[in-house]
Amino acid sequence: MSHSPMVEIQRYPFSRDALNDLRDNAFAAGNWPLVYVLSDEKRRRAYIGETTDTLTRMSTHLKHDEKQLLTAVHLITSEYFNKSATLDVESLLIKYMAADGKYTLLNGNLGLADHNYYQRGALYEEVFREVWNRLIAKGVVSRTLDHLDNSDVFKYSPYKSLSFDQRQGLLTIMHELLNPGVKNIVVEGGAGTGKSVLAIFLFKLLHSEEHQVNLREFSEEEAEIHSLLSSLKALMPKPKMALVVPMTSFRTTLKKAFRHVAGLSPDMVISPSELTRQRYDIVLVDESHRLRKRKNLGAYFGSFDKACTALRMDKHTCSEVDWVCQQADKAIFFYDEGQSIKPSDANVEVFQRLKAASGSVTHRLLSQFRVKAGQPYVEFVDKLLNGRVDDGVVFTAKNYEFEVFDSLKDLVRTINEKEEQVGLSRLIAGYSWPWASKKDSEAYDIVIDDVQLRWNSTNTDWINKDGSHREVGCIHTTQGYDLNYAGIIFGEEIRYDPKSQSIVIEKDNYHDRTGGQGIKDPEELKQYIINIYRTIMLRGIRGTFVYACDDTLREYLKQHIPVHAAHVEKPEATNVVELKPYVNAVPLFDLQAAAGDFGALSDVTDLDPTQHPDWVAVPDGVRVREDMFACRVIGESMNRVIPNGALCLFRTDPGGSRNGKTVLVESMDSIDADSGSRYTVKVYESFRAEDENGWRHEHIQLNPNSHDESFQPLELNDEEAFRYRVAGVFVCLIDEQHT
């Protein structure tokens, strides 16, 4: 099955002498809009751009201090490209290559706005997929788009485009940072209005050299931001900045996101108590509704008191909000009153006083763009939990899966299916079961009918931990995170009273130790618990599934949410050069002939170059290593990246995570029908679980990457996995000549 290419990618050396070679490229010579990637394999740096005047642009880059250190250029060309499309492909490439992590990008922040253009949705999504698959083939990137879509490095990337509301927020913040009369900026916005992305975008912007900030000239806004940035640079050339994140779990995740961005470092993401170490020019606080006061702090009382002493504050009257105000010349609080979920959270009055203070300004972010069902869903959840939905109203949205379940078993099964299909699907419950498994890892916490579940086994970065889809998260391990699908279990602490037509709280069934103590007023507790359910119901980007333990609450939810139909299985949708072994050439193996012992390949490094008959030249710019080899890949199961019969370069497995990467796998006892040999090439995904002996592989999935959707993933459980061996990790295509 052949597939005519929509996209061509050609590699050239990046140097003065090589500019002449570029003239042979019809697209480059003819001033056609194209996208390019400049890179350096050794230093692992890259720069992505688009242009209609390739030759002039390359000459300019060769004069530029940082870019002239790069050694290769890949030109990405297509007959489908126009100026809008190349701008779009460029910005998508920057986002995804930053998340892929092979290169650190030299690019500054991106354009502010996503812009629309003719055929953007249908045609260009396919064009970009092809660009990406060809870049995998060329060895420029290594992980699949589907894998990256679910990664936090991608979600919290400073290379995200901003929504209209976020852009207004950014302009406001920059104006106020320049205003000597303003000390505190409060940015209010509900769940999913993109407060974290805005915080990280601003961080990257203020840490970029001015010449690196290549904001697109699409509107007046960019020009305004440029001039504001120049003024800020003059005022604070190298600002001391910190991003304070109160929740341990989310802090760990954002540190990871900062690690992958040039100019940012994980040390910039700190806990509130680390504010005692030094003063800052600018402090941003994400999720500032979770800053604490001295109440129900449990093990944290000691650290809280110590920080108060260090800052010379009265521990009984101050809160962490005061710490921020004292240690920052300028403080930016991202705040959502509706997500205050514990009595230890600083009082609403503290924020009201902060907003009313003379040096404070407040700005609202309105549009909700995490959840695909948007603002109407947010408003519906609010009405549903406060008993204000009109009779007979059932919420549905075309592009959002929202269902109530009669059986918890079905809900768990559905979340597991979604996890397998798209990943990032998790169960979250209200805190109405004690955490027995914390002390006894064999114990189950939540037992309902024949379903047995455990609470999250870790507090840090739980959502990204292997096996977390088989556990149940709570508000503390999920607040601040995005999921694809959330399965919400309404616990024993919340029920519905049909007489008063309102939600009722059973305080004795609420087991969050620090969350319920010291609350005398039942209405106050009810408000916290409703805030918790509202917050966790706004986690799922693609869908939310709910189950309620209380029968009357379940009946109430069924009046207003579509009911899940009982479980039914659904089908899944070269020039001639002298070859010098390991200098410019690697050994070539015939996988068809290698049906017997593949001894030579098992340990390529022991291969005697003088005894091995077949060698093949590697593409220009690839650093040749002695653990590399080549072979021809037969079959259509990977044809989005590897055409049938293409010659491919592999490395014996260098270790590290293989997830999302393309690998060559040897089967000890079966022949792959597609390739006709014991070897198959697939995309590797492993799923792990933790038990008392540490981590173990639960199962491995080998996925096709093909235009032909009849190819199925190969699932290997623990025993089967022993019969397979990863013989190599794909580096790039050597050529695409078909046999």
matplotlib code that plots the C-alpha trace (Angstrom):
import matplotlib.pyplot as plt

x = [0.0, 1.8, 1.1, 2.1, 4.1, 2.5, 5.8, 9.5, 12.3, 15.9, 19.0, 22.0, 25.1, 24.7, 27.7, 28.7, 29.9, 26.6, 24.5, 25.1, 23.5, 20.4, 20.1, 19.4, 16.3, 13.4, 11.4, 14.3, 15.4, 11.9, 11.0, 8.4, 7.1, 8.8, 9.8, 13.3, 15.1, 18.7, 20.3, 23.6, 23.7, 26.6, 25.4, 21.8, 20.5, 18.1, 16.3, 13.0, 11.9, 9.8, 10.6, 9.7, 13.3, 15.4, 18.8, 18.8, 17.5, 20.2, 22.9, 21.5, 21.6, 25.2, 26.1, 24.2, 26.3, 24.2, 22.8, 26.2, 27.2, 24.5, 25.7, 22.7, 19.6, 16.5, 14.2, 10.6, 8.7, 5.2, 3.1, 0.3, 2.2, 1.2, 2.3, -0.4, 0.3, 4.1, 3.6, 1.3, 3.6, 6.5, 4.6, 3.4, 7.0, 8.3, 5.7, 6.3, 10.1, 10.4, 8.4, 10.2, 13.3, 16.0, 17.0, 17.0, 15.4, 17.0, 13.6, 12.0, 8.3, 5.9, 3.3, 0.6, -2.5, -3.4, -4.8, -7.2, -6.9, -8.5, -8.6, -6.7, -8.6, -8.9, -6.0, -3.3, -3.6, -2.8, 0.1, 1.6, 1.3, 3.2, 5.9, 6.3, 6.5, 9.1, 11.1, 11.1, 12.3, 15.1, 16.1, 15.4, 12.7, 12.0, 8.6, 5.1, 2.7, 0.1, 2.7, 3.7, 0.1, -0.2, 3.1, 3.3, 6.3, 4.0, 1.0, 2.9, 5.1, 6.0, 5.7, 1.9, -0.1, -2.3, -6.1, -7.5, -8.1, -4.6, -3.2, -5.2, -3.9, -0.3, -0.6, -2.2, 0.5, 3.3, 1.8, 1.4, 5.0, 6.1, 3.7, 5.7, 2.4, 1.4, 2.8, 0.3, -1.5, -4.3, -5.3, -8.7, -9.9, -11.8, -10.5, -9.1, -8.7, -5.0, -3.5, -0.5, 0.3, 0.1, 2.5, 5.1, 4.8, 5.5, 8.5, 10.0, 9.3, 11.1, 14.1, 14.6, 17.2, 15.3, 16.7, 15.3, 11.8, 10.4, 6.8, 4.8, 3.6, -0.1, -1.6, -1.0, -0.6, 2.8, 4.2, 2.8, 4.4, 7.8, 7.8, 6.7, 9.4, 12.1, 11.0, 11.0, 14.4, 15.7, 14.1, 15.2, 17.8, 18.0, 15.0, 15.2, 12.0, 10.3, 7.1, 5.5, 3.4, 1.7, 0.8, 3.8, 2.5, 1.9, 5.2, 7.1, 5.4, 6.1, 9.8, 9.9, 8.4, 11.0, 13.9, 13.3, 13.2, 16.3, 16.8, 14.5, 15.6, 13.7, 15.1, 12.8, 9.8, 9.6, 7.4, 6.0, 8.5, 11.5, 10.5, 12.5, 15.8, 15.9, 13.9, 12.7, 12.0, 8.9, 7.1, 4.3, 2.0, 0.1, -3.0, -2.7, -6.1, -4.0, -1.6, -2.1, -2.9, -2.0, -4.9, -5.1, -1.5, -0.6, 3.1, 3.6, 3.0, 6.8, 7.9, 5.2, 6.2, 9.9, 9.2, 7.1, 10.1, 12.6, 10.3, 9.6, 5.8, 3.2, 2.4, -1.1, -2.3, -0.3, -0.7, 1.6, 0.0, 1.8, 5.1, 4.8, 3.9, 6.9, 9.5, 8.5, 8.9, 6.1, 3.7, 1.4, -1.3, -3.3, -6.5, -9.8, -12.0, -14.0, -11.1, -10.4, -11.0, -9.6, -9.8, -6.0, -6.4, -6.0, -9.4, -11.3, -11.1, -7.3, -7.6, -10.4, -8.1, -5.2, -7.4, -8.6, -5.1, -3.7, -0.9, -3.1, -4.9, -7.2, -7.7, -10.2, -9.6, -12.9, -12.8, -12.6, -10.7, -9.5, -12.7, -13.9, -17.5, -16.4, -18.1, -21.6, -20.3, -18.6, -21.8, -23.9, -21.6, -22.0, -25.8, -25.9, -23.9, -26.0, -29.3, -30.3, -30.7, -34.2, -36.4, -36.0, -32.7, -30.1, -26.6, -25.1, -22.3, -21.3, -17.6, -17.7, -18.4, -20.4, -22.2, -23.5, -23.0, -25.2, -22.3, -18.9, -17.5, -18.5, -17.0, -13.7, -13.7, -14.5, -11.6, -9.2, -10.3, -9.8, -6.4, -5.5, -6.9, -5.7, -3.9, -4.2, -7.5, -7.9, -10.4, -10.9, -13.0, -14.3, -12.5, -15.0, -12.8, -9.9, -6.5, -5.8, -3.4, -1.0, 0.1, -0.8, -0.1, -2.1, -5.3, -8.1, -9.5, -12.6, -14.7, -18.1, -19.9, -17.2, -15.0, -11.8, -9.7, -6.8, -6.0, -3.1, 0.2, 2.2, 1.6, 4.1, 3.3, 0.8, -1.0, 2.3, 3.2, 3.1, 0.0, -1.9, -4.9, -5.5, -5.6, -7.9, -6.7, -8.1, -8.4, -4.8, -3.2, -5.3, -5.9, -4.0, -3.7, -5.4, -6.7, -8.2, -10.9, -11.9, -14.0, -15.5, -16.8, -19.1, -18.5, -20.4, -20.1, -22.4, -26.0, -29.2, -32.3, -35.3, -37.5, -35.4, -34.0, -30.5, -27.1, -26.6, -23.2, -22.6, -19.8, -19.0, -18.2, -15.7, -12.2, -9.8, -8.2, -6.9, -10.0, -12.7, -11.3, -12.2, -15.2, -18.2, -20.5, -22.0, -22.6, -18.9, -18.0, -20.6, -19.1, -15.6, -16.9, -18.9, -15.8, -13.9, -16.4, -16.6, -12.8, -12.4, -15.3, -13.3, -10.2, -11.3, -10.5, -12.4, -14.9, -16.2, -17.8, -19.6, -20.8, -22.5, -22.5, -25.7, -28.8, -30.8, -27.8, -27.4, -31.1, -30.7, -27.6, -29.4, -32.1, -29.6, -26.7, -26.9, -26.9, -24.1, -25.4, -24.3, -20.9, -20.7, -17.3, -16.5, -14.0, -11.0, -11.7, 23.5, 26.5, 29.2, 31.7, 34.4, 32.8, 34.9, 33.4, 32.2, 33.5, 30.8, 29.3, 27.6, 27.0, 24.0, 22.0, 19.4, 16.5, 14.9, 18.0, 18.5, 15.8, 18.4, 20.8, 21.2, 24.5, 26.2, 23.4, 23.1, 26.3, 27.2, 30.1, 32.0, 31.7, 34.9, 34.7, 37.1, 35.0, 31.5, 30.8, 28.0, 28.4, 26.2, 26.8, 25.0, 23.3, 25.3, 25.3, 24.6, 27.3, 28.4, 28.7, 29.9, 26.6, 24.8, 23.6, 21.3, 18.6, 15.8, 12.3, 9.6, 5.9, 3.2, 2.6, 4.9, 4.4, 3.6, 7.3, 9.0, 8.0, 7.9, 11.4, 13.2, 16.7, 16.8, 19.5, 19.2, 21.3, 21.4, 19.2, 21.0, 18.8, 16.5, 12.8, 11.7, 8.1, 6.8, 10.0, 10.2, 12.0, 13.2, 11.9, 13.0, 10.6, 12.2, 9.5, 7.1, 7.2, 5.7, 3.1, 3.7, 7.5, 7.8, 10.7, 11.2, 11.8, 9.2, 9.4, 6.8, 6.2, 7.0, 4.8, 5.3, 2.9, 4.3, 3.0, 4.5, 4.4, 6.3, 9.3, 9.4, 8.5, 7.6, 6.4, 2.7, 2.5, 4.2, 2.3, 3.9, 1.9, 1.8, 2.1, 0.4, -2.0, -3.7, -5.8, -6.2, -2.9, -3.5, -1.3, 0.6, 0.1, 2.6, 2.1, 5.0, 5.5, 5.1, 7.6, 10.4, 10.0, 10.7, 13.8, 14.4, 17.2, 17.5, 16.0, 15.3, 17.6, 16.5, 15.9, 18.9, 17.0, 13.5, 14.3, 11.8, 13.0]
y = [0.0, 3.1, 6.6, 9.5, 12.0, 15.3, 16.5, 16.3, 16.7, 17.2, 17.6, 19.8, 20.7, 24.2, 26.2, 28.9, 26.4, 24.5, 27.5, 26.5, 23.1, 24.8, 26.5, 23.1, 22.8, 24.1, 25.2, 27.1, 28.7, 29.6, 31.6, 29.1, 29.2, 26.4, 25.4, 24.5, 23.0, 24.0, 21.6, 20.3, 16.7, 17.0, 19.9, 18.8, 22.3, 23.2, 26.2, 26.1, 28.7, 29.4, 31.6, 32.4, 33.6, 30.6, 31.6, 35.1, 33.7, 31.0, 33.7, 35.8, 32.8, 32.0, 35.5, 35.0, 34.2, 31.3, 29.9, 29.7, 27.0, 24.7, 22.2, 20.9, 22.2, 20.2, 21.9, 20.8, 21.5, 20.7, 21.8, 22.3, 25.0, 28.6, 31.3, 30.6, 26.9, 27.2, 29.5, 26.9, 24.0, 26.0, 26.7, 23.1, 21.9, 24.2, 22.9, 19.2, 19.2, 21.0, 18.2, 15.4, 16.5, 15.4, 19.0, 22.1, 24.8, 28.2, 29.6, 32.4, 32.4, 31.8, 33.9, 34.8, 33.8, 30.6, 31.9, 30.2, 29.8, 27.9, 24.1, 24.3, 21.5, 18.8, 19.0, 20.5, 18.2, 15.4, 17.4, 18.0, 14.3, 13.5, 16.2, 14.6, 11.0, 12.0, 13.8, 10.5, 8.8, 11.3, 10.8, 14.5, 13.5, 10.2, 10.0, 9.8, 12.7, 10.7, 10.0, 13.7, 14.9, 13.3, 14.5, 17.3, 18.8, 19.4, 20.6, 23.2, 24.3, 28.0, 27.5, 27.3, 29.9, 32.1, 32.5, 36.0, 36.1, 35.0, 37.6, 40.3, 38.9, 39.0, 42.6, 43.6, 41.9, 43.5, 46.9, 46.5, 45.2, 48.6, 50.6, 51.7, 52.1, 48.5, 45.8, 42.9, 41.6, 39.1, 37.2, 35.5, 32.6, 29.3, 25.8, 25.4, 29.1, 28.4, 30.2, 27.8, 28.1, 31.9, 31.9, 29.7, 31.8, 35.0, 33.3, 32.3, 35.7, 37.6, 35.1, 35.4, 37.7, 40.3, 39.1, 35.6, 36.8, 36.2, 37.0, 37.0, 40.2, 39.3, 42.1, 45.3, 43.1, 41.7, 45.2, 46.3, 43.3, 44.0, 47.5, 46.5, 43.8, 46.3, 48.6, 45.7, 44.6, 48.1, 48.1, 44.5, 43.1, 39.8, 39.6, 37.3, 35.3, 32.3, 30.4, 29.3, 26.2, 25.2, 21.6, 19.2, 17.0, 19.7, 21.4, 18.2, 18.2, 21.9, 21.4, 18.7, 21.1, 23.8, 21.3, 21.0, 24.7, 26.8, 29.6, 28.1, 25.7, 23.5, 25.6, 28.4, 26.4, 26.6, 25.8, 28.7, 28.0, 28.4, 32.1, 32.6, 32.0, 35.3, 38.3, 38.3, 40.9, 39.0, 36.1, 34.3, 32.0, 29.4, 27.9, 30.6, 29.6, 26.7, 29.0, 28.1, 29.6, 28.2, 25.7, 21.9, 21.8, 18.4, 17.7, 21.1, 23.1, 23.1, 24.3, 27.0, 28.4, 28.3, 30.3, 32.9, 33.3, 33.7, 36.4, 38.0, 37.5, 36.6, 32.9, 33.2, 36.0, 35.7, 33.3, 32.3, 35.1, 37.5, 35.7, 36.2, 39.9, 40.5, 38.6, 39.9, 43.4, 42.4, 39.5, 37.9, 35.6, 33.3, 32.8, 30.9, 31.2, 28.2, 25.9, 26.5, 23.0, 22.8, 24.8, 25.2, 27.3, 31.0, 32.6, 34.3, 37.5, 37.4, 37.6, 40.2, 42.4, 41.8, 42.8, 45.9, 47.1, 50.3, 48.7, 45.9, 45.4, 42.5, 41.0, 38.3, 35.4, 34.4, 31.8, 28.1, 26.2, 23.0, 21.1, 20.6, 21.3, 24.8, 27.4, 25.9, 22.7, 24.7, 26.5, 23.3, 21.6, 24.5, 24.4, 20.6, 20.7, 23.5, 22.0, 24.7, 22.7, 23.1, 20.0, 17.9, 19.6, 17.0, 18.3, 17.1, 18.5, 17.2, 16.9, 15.9, 12.5, 13.1, 10.1, 8.8, 5.1, 2.6, 0.3, 1.2, -1.8, -0.4, 3.0, 1.4, -0.7, 2.4, 4.4, 1.4, 1.3, 5.1, 4.8, 2.1, 4.2, 7.7, 7.6, 10.1, 8.6, 8.4, 7.6, 10.4, 10.1, 12.2, 11.6, 9.3, 6.2, 6.1, 5.6, 2.0, 1.1, 3.8, 1.6, -1.8, -1.9, -5.1, -3.5, -2.1, 1.3, 1.5, -1.7, -1.5, -4.7, -6.7, -3.7, -3.3, -0.2, 1.5, 5.2, 6.8, 5.1, 8.4, 12.1, 13.4, 13.6, 10.7, 11.3, 10.5, 7.4, 4.1, 2.1, 5.1, 4.4, 1.4, 3.5, 6.3, 9.9, 12.5, 16.2, 16.7, 14.6, 15.9, 19.6, 21.6, 18.7, 18.0, 14.5, 13.2, 11.4, 11.6, 8.9, 10.6, 8.6, 10.5, 8.9, 8.1, 11.7, 13.2, 12.4, 14.0, 14.9, 14.8, 16.6, 19.7, 19.1, 19.8, 18.1, 16.9, 16.2, 13.3, 14.7, 11.3, 9.8, 12.6, 11.2, 14.0, 14.5, 18.0, 18.8, 18.4, 19.2, 22.4, 23.2, 23.9, 25.3, 22.4, 24.9, 25.7, 22.0, 21.6, 24.5, 22.9, 19.5, 21.0, 22.9, 19.6, 17.9, 20.9, 21.0, 17.3, 17.4, 20.0, 17.8, 15.8, 17.5, 14.9, 13.5, 13.0, 9.9, 9.8, 7.2, 8.0, 5.6, 7.1, 5.8, 9.0, 11.1, 8.7, 9.0, 12.9, 12.8, 10.5, 13.1, 15.6, 13.6, 11.0, 7.5, 5.1, 2.1, -1.1, -2.4, -3.7, -4.6, -2.1, -2.8, -0.5, 1.8, 7.7, 8.6, 6.1, 6.7, 4.5, 2.7, 2.8, 0.6, 2.7, 5.9, 6.5, 3.0, 0.4, -3.3, -4.4, -7.4, -9.3, -9.9, -12.4, -14.6, -14.1, -16.6, -18.7, -17.3, -13.6, -13.8, -10.9, -8.5, -9.5, -7.8, -5.5, -4.0, -7.4, -7.5, -7.9, -5.4, -7.4, -10.5, -8.9, -8.8, -6.2, -2.5, 0.5, 4.2, 6.2, 9.5, 12.8, 14.3, 11.2, 10.5, 6.9, 4.7, 1.2, 0.0, 0.9, -1.4, -1.3, -3.5, -3.4, -3.2, -5.1, -4.6, -1.9, -1.8, 1.2, 3.0, 6.4, 6.6, 3.6, 2.8, -1.0, -2.0, 1.0, 0.7, 1.8, 2.7, 1.3, 1.4, -1.5, -0.4, 2.5, 2.3, 5.0, 5.2, 3.6, 4.8, 6.4, 5.4, 3.1, -0.2, -3.4, -6.4, -10.0, -12.7, -15.9, -18.3, -16.7, -15.2, -11.7, -12.1, -8.6, -8.8, -12.6, -12.7, -13.1, -9.4, -6.7, -2.9, -1.2, 1.8, 0.7, 1.5, -0.2, -0.2, -0.8, -1.4, -1.2, -3.9, -4.7, -5.7, -2.4, -1.8, -4.6, -4.5, -5.2, -5.4, -4.1, -2.9, -2.9, -0.5, -0.1, 3.3, 2.8, 4.4, 1.0, 0.7, -3.0, -3.6, -4.3, -3.6, -6.6, -6.9, -8.8, -9.7, -10.5, -14.1, -13.3, -10.4, -12.8, -14.3, -10.9, -8.8, -5.2, -5.6, -1.9, 1.5, 3.3, 6.2, 7.3, 6.1, 5.5, 5.5, 4.9, 2.8, 0.0, -3.5]
z = [0.0, -1.1, 0.3, -1.8, 0.3, 1.2, 2.7, 1.9, 4.3, 3.1, 5.2, 4.4, 6.3, 7.8, 6.7, 4.3, 1.7, 1.9, 0.9, -2.8, -2.2, -1.0, -4.4, -5.9, -3.7, -5.9, -2.9, -1.4, -4.6, -5.6, -2.5, -1.5, 2.1, 4.1, 7.6, 8.7, 11.7, 12.5, 14.9, 16.4, 17.3, 19.7, 21.9, 21.5, 20.6, 17.9, 16.4, 14.4, 11.9, 8.8, 5.8, 2.2, 1.5, 2.6, 1.2, 2.8, 6.1, 6.2, 5.6, 8.4, 10.8, 9.8, 11.1, 14.4, 17.4, 18.7, 15.5, 13.7, 16.2, 14.7, 12.1, 10.1, 8.5, 7.6, 5.1, 5.4, 2.2, 0.8, -2.1, 0.5, 2.3, 2.3, 4.7, 7.3, 7.2, 7.6, 10.6, 12.1, 11.4, 12.9, 16.1, 16.5, 15.9, 18.6, 21.1, 20.3, 19.8, 23.2, 24.7, 22.8, 24.7, 22.3, 21.7, 23.9, 21.8, 21.3, 20.3, 22.4, 23.3, 20.4, 18.8, 21.2, 19.2, 17.4, 14.1, 11.8, 8.0, 5.2, 5.7, 8.9, 10.7, 8.1, 5.8, 7.9, 10.8, 8.5, 7.0, 10.4, 11.4, 8.2, 9.0, 12.5, 11.2, 8.6, 11.4, 13.4, 10.2, 9.9, 13.6, 14.4, 17.0, 18.7, 20.4, 18.9, 18.9, 20.9, 23.6, 23.8, 23.9, 27.4, 28.8, 31.4, 29.6, 26.7, 28.8, 30.8, 27.9, 27.7, 23.9, 24.2, 22.3, 24.6, 24.4, 24.1, 27.8, 28.7, 26.3, 28.1, 31.4, 30.2, 29.0, 32.3, 34.4, 32.3, 32.6, 36.4, 36.8, 35.3, 37.5, 40.6, 42.6, 42.2, 44.5, 44.3, 41.2, 41.7, 38.6, 39.3, 37.1, 37.5, 36.9, 33.4, 32.5, 32.0, 34.9, 35.1, 31.4, 31.6, 34.7, 32.8, 29.6, 31.6, 33.3, 30.0, 28.5, 31.4, 31.2, 27.5, 25.9, 23.8, 20.5, 21.3, 21.7, 18.2, 18.8, 15.6, 14.1, 13.8, 15.8, 17.7, 20.9, 19.9, 19.3, 22.7, 24.4, 22.8, 24.0, 27.5, 27.6, 26.6, 29.4, 31.9, 30.8, 31.3, 34.8, 35.8, 33.4, 35.2, 37.6, 40.6, 40.2, 41.9, 41.1, 44.4, 44.2, 47.5, 46.6, 46.7, 43.9, 41.4, 42.4, 41.4, 38.0, 37.2, 38.2, 35.6, 33.0, 33.8, 33.4, 29.7, 28.8, 28.0, 30.4, 33.2, 35.9, 38.4, 41.3, 40.2, 41.4, 45.2, 48.2, 50.3, 53.2, 50.8, 50.5, 53.8, 52.0, 50.0, 48.7, 45.1, 42.5, 41.3, 42.9, 41.0, 43.1, 41.2, 42.9, 45.6, 47.1, 48.6, 50.6, 54.2, 57.6, 61.0, 61.3, 60.9, 59.6, 61.0, 60.4, 58.8, 62.0, 62.9, 59.5, 59.5, 62.8, 61.9, 58.7, 60.7, 63.2, 60.3, 58.7, 62.1, 61.8, 64.4, 63.6, 65.1, 62.8, 59.6, 56.6, 53.8, 51.7, 54.1, 53.5, 49.7, 50.2, 52.4, 50.3, 46.9, 45.5, 43.1, 43.8, 41.3, 42.8, 40.5, 42.6, 42.4, 45.5, 44.4, 44.7, 48.4, 49.8, 53.4, 56.6, 56.5, 53.2, 53.9, 54.5, 51.7, 53.9, 53.6, 49.8, 50.0, 52.2, 49.7, 46.8, 48.6, 49.7, 48.2, 46.1, 44.7, 41.3, 40.3, 36.8, 35.8, 33.4, 32.0, 29.3, 30.3, 27.7, 29.5, 29.3, 25.8, 26.8, 27.9, 30.1, 29.8, 31.5, 34.3, 35.0, 34.8, 37.4, 39.7, 39.4, 39.8, 43.1, 44.5, 43.5, 41.0, 37.8, 36.3, 36.2, 33.1, 32.0, 31.0, 30.1, 26.8, 24.7, 21.2, 21.8, 25.5, 27.1, 30.3, 31.8, 35.1, 35.9, 37.8, 38.5, 39.9, 38.2, 34.8, 35.7, 36.6, 33.4, 31.3, 32.8, 32.2, 28.5, 28.1, 29.7, 27.2, 24.2, 25.1, 28.5, 31.3, 32.6, 36.3, 39.1, 41.8, 44.9, 47.7, 51.0, 52.6, 53.2, 55.7, 54.1, 55.3, 52.6, 53.8, 56.7, 55.1, 51.4, 51.1, 52.4, 50.2, 51.0, 48.9, 48.8, 47.1, 46.0, 44.2, 43.5, 45.6, 45.2, 46.9, 47.4, 45.6, 46.7, 46.5, 47.2, 44.7, 40.9, 41.4, 38.0, 36.1, 38.2, 36.4, 37.5, 38.9, 36.7, 38.9, 42.1, 43.2, 43.5, 45.9, 45.6, 46.9, 44.2, 41.3, 41.9, 39.3, 36.8, 33.5, 32.6, 29.4, 31.3, 35.0, 36.8, 39.8, 42.8, 45.0, 48.5, 51.6, 52.9, 50.4, 49.7, 48.3, 50.2, 47.8, 50.3, 50.6, 47.1, 48.3, 48.9, 52.5, 54.1, 56.6, 58.6, 60.3, 56.9, 56.0, 56.7, 55.6, 59.0, 58.3, 56.2, 58.7, 62.2, 63.9, 61.6, 63.9, 61.1, 59.0, 56.1, 56.0, 55.8, 53.0, 51.1, 51.2, 50.1, 47.2, 46.2, 46.2, 43.9, 41.6, 41.3, 40.5, 38.0, 36.0, 35.5, 32.4, 29.1, 27.0, 29.4, 33.0, 34.3, 37.7, 40.2, 43.5, 46.5, 47.8, 46.0, 46.2, 45.0, 42.1, 41.2, 41.3, 39.1, 36.6, 36.1, 34.8, 33.3, 30.4, 31.8, 30.7, 28.7, 30.4, 29.2, 25.6, 24.1, 21.3, 18.6, 18.6, 16.5, -2.2, -3.7, -4.0, -1.2, 0.3, 3.3, 6.5, 9.3, 12.2, 10.6, 8.0, 7.8, 10.0, 9.6, 7.6, 8.7, 6.8, 9.1, 6.8, 6.9, 10.6, 11.5, 13.4, 16.0, 15.7, 17.5, 15.7, 16.4, 20.1, 20.7, 17.8, 19.8, 19.6, 15.8, 13.9, 11.0, 8.9, 9.1, 8.4, 4.7, 4.5, 5.4, 4.6, 4.6, 7.3, 6.4, 6.7, 10.1, 12.1, 14.7, 14.0, 17.1, 17.4, 18.8, 15.5, 12.8, 9.8, 8.4, 5.9, 7.3, 5.4, 5.8, 6.1, 9.9, 10.4, 7.1, 8.5, 9.4, 7.7, 4.1, 3.2, 2.3, 3.7, 5.0, 8.7, 11.2, 14.7, 18.0, 20.4, 23.3, 25.0, 28.1, 29.5, 28.8, 25.5, 25.9, 22.7, 20.7, 17.7, 18.4, 16.7, 18.6, 18.3, 19.1, 20.3, 19.0, 16.5, 13.1, 12.5, 9.7, 8.4, 8.0, 7.5, 10.0, 13.8, 13.9, 14.0, 14.3, 16.5, 18.9, 22.5, 25.5, 28.9, 31.8, 35.2, 38.7, 42.1, 44.8, 47.9, 45.9, 44.0, 40.3, 37.9, 34.3, 34.2, 30.5, 27.3, 24.3, 20.8, 18.7, 14.9, 13.3, 10.0, 7.5, 7.4, 10.5, 10.4, 12.2, 15.9, 18.9, 20.3, 24.1, 26.1, 29.7, 32.1, 30.9, 27.2, 27.5, 28.3, 24.8, 23.2, 23.3, 22.2, 19.7, 18.8, 19.0, 15.7, 14.9, 11.4, 7.9, 5.7, 2.5, 1.3, -1.8, -2.0, -2.6]

ax = plt.figure().add_subplot(projection="3d")
ax.plot(x, y, z, "-o")
ax.set_aspect("equal")
plt.show()
